[in-house]
Amino acid sequence: MLETSARLLRLLSLLQSRRDWTGAELAARLEVTPRTIRKDMDRLRELGYPVQARPGVDGGYRLGAGGALPPLLLDDDEAVAVAVGLHTAASGSVLGIEETSLRALTKLEQVLPSRLRHRVSAFQNALPVPMRGPRVAADTLTAIAAACRDHERLRFDYRTHSGASSRRAVEPYRLVNHRQRWYLVAWDLDRGDWRTFRVDRMDPRTPAGPRFTPRPLPPDSEIASHVERGIGSATWHFRARVIVHAPAAHVRARIPIPIDIEELGENRCAFEPGSDHPEMLALYLGLLDADFDIVDSPELVAALHTLIDRYQRAVGPAGRVTARDSARPARAPDPVPTPDAPHCSDR
């Protein structure tokens, strides 16, 4: 009986970890026969778990939604992740679930082993004071998360950064939380490219669309970089093309955010930084510690002249540029091919 109980717990854990399983897959995982799997499924149904079976060659098993929530089986890492997530939700990052998140967190911490409570406390102590970003309705977030999980097309009304509205149809892949904002990484069916959408600007239309075959996704680190670049390019009011007389690795080391850099040779590269103000961009370029050329950006050139004049006044007459220096012509930038547009989010 003990062996059967342990096997049922392991079977239940497998059913909760993935949406669909075939009988052969479960039998191989548990090292039993398909006949034993069928009997164990009947035992789970008797215990109140809504196990659904699909007949045929492509058939299998799925843990469905029942009239009551069955107990969930979590390993140590999953329990810690749930507790930290509930703590974050209780702080108000998702609209309307602060109180219920706190109640669920209280119940979970009551049954956590002491070794896991210490891990959760360590995470909570390391959490920064939450910034109050746009709040997202819980049903919106769960609808998008379900579409990502089940590989179902998503239709929604979207408000861009400028306030324009549009109707979008996408293949949703990943929800990303960045700086107290939720973003969806998706394949835009109309534009035929990857896009990043602010979830607080989305109004999903139900039901979700048909299922799709997932496209290959880059590693998580690359997804995070895409989101970072997309957030910046969607919110910048000013951009410029800059040619730097230094290796690309040097520029990446000096710029604190992920950027797309076009290598033009051993000691030359180009990139397109952005900012809300040309003056701020001029200050950032000063951190490169390398010579650079501005390509077709009179606003940035004017901002650099403004900074030069301000610094000249700060150092006084002894540090002023001589007439001979000021008459020296600026070096014209070498012509370079126009690069492909970098990945960007929808504004």
BELUR-V967203 format. One record per residue. N is the residue number from 1. BURIAL is I if it has 16 or more other C-alpha atoms within 10 Angstrom, else O. Layout:
[[N,BURIAL] [N,BURIAL]]
This chain:
[[1,O] [2,O] [3,O] [4,O] [5,O] [6,O] [7,I] [8,I] [9,O] [10,O] [11,I] [12,I] [13,O] [14,I] [15,I] [16,O] [17,O] [18,O] [19,O] [20,I] [21,I] [22,I] [23,I] [24,O] [25,O] [26,I] [27,I] [28,O] [29,O] [30,O] [31,O] [32,O] [33,O] [34,I] [35,O] [36,O] [37,I] [38,O] [39,O] [40,I] [41,I] [42,O] [43,O] [44,I] [45,O] [46,O] [47,O] [48,O] [49,I] [50,I] [51,I] [52,O] [53,I] [54,O] [55,O] [56,O] [57,O] [58,O] [59,O] [60,I] [61,I] [62,I] [63,I] [64,O] [65,O] [66,O] [67,O] [68,O] [69,O] [70,O] [71,O] [72,O] [73,O] [74,O] [75,O] [76,O] [77,O] [78,O] [79,I] [80,I] [81,O] [82,I] [83,I] [84,I] [85,O] [86,I] [87,I] [88,I] [89,I] [90,I] [91,I] [92,I] [93,I] [94,I] [95,I] [96,I] [97,I] [98,I] [99,O] [100,O] [101,I] [102,I] [103,O] [104,O] [105,I] [106,O] [107,O] [108,I] [109,I] [110,O] [111,O] [112,I] [113,O] [114,O] [115,O] [116,I] [117,I] [118,O] [119,I] [120,I] [121,O] [122,O] [123,O] [124,O] [125,O] [126,O] [127,O] [128,O] [129,O] [130,O] [131,O] [132,O] [133,O] [134,O] [135,I] [136,I] [137,O] [138,O] [139,O] [140,I] [141,I] [142,O] [143,I] [144,I] [145,I] [146,O] [147,I] [148,I] [149,O] [150,O] [151,I] [152,I] [153,I] [154,I] [155,I] [156,I] [157,O] [158,I] [159,I] [160,I] [161,O] [162,O] [163,O] [164,O] [165,O] [166,O] [167,O] [168,I] [169,I] [170,I] [171,I] [172,I] [173,I] [174,I] [175,I] [176,I] [177,O] [178,O] [179,O] [180,O] [181,I] [182,I] [183,I] [184,I] [185,I] [186,I] [187,I] [188,I] [189,O] [190,O] [191,O] [192,O] [193,O] [194,I] [195,I] [196,I] [197,I] [198,I] [199,I] [200,I] [201,I] [202,I] [203,O] [204,I] [205,I] [206,O] [207,O] [208,I] [209,I] [210,O] [211,O] [212,O] [213,O] [214,O] [215,O] [216,O] [217,O] [218,O] [219,O] [220,O] [221,O] [222,O] [223,O] [224,I] [225,I] [226,I] [227,I] [228,I] [229,I] [230,I] [231,I] [232,I] [233,I] [234,I] [235,I] [236,O] [237,O] [238,I] [239,I] [240,I] [241,I] [242,I] [243,I] [244,I] [245,I] [246,I] [247,I] [248,I] [249,O] [250,I] [251,I] [252,O] [253,O] [254,O] [255,O] [256,O] [257,O] [258,I] [259,I] [260,I] [261,I] [262,I] [263,I] [264,I] [265,O] [266,O] [267,O] [268,I] [269,I] [270,I] [271,I] [272,I] [273,I] [274,I] [275,I] [276,O] [277,O] [278,I] [279,I] [280,O] [281,I] [282,I] [283,O] [284,I] [285,I] [286,O] [287,O] [288,I] [289,O] [290,O] [291,O] [292,I] [293,I] [294,I] [295,I] [296,O] [297,O] [298,O] [299,O] [300,I] [301,I] [302,O] [303,I] [304,I] [305,O] [306,O] [307,O] [308,O] [309,O] [310,O] [311,O] [312,O] [313,O] [314,O] [315,O] [316,O] [317,O] [318,O] [319,O] [320,I] [321,O] [322,O] [323,O] [324,O] [325,O] [326,O] [327,O] [328,O] [329,O] [330,O] [331,O] [332,O] [333,O] [334,O] [335,O] [336,O] [337,O] [338,O] [339,O] [340,O] [341,O] [342,O] [343,I] [344,I] [345,I] [346,I] [347,I]]
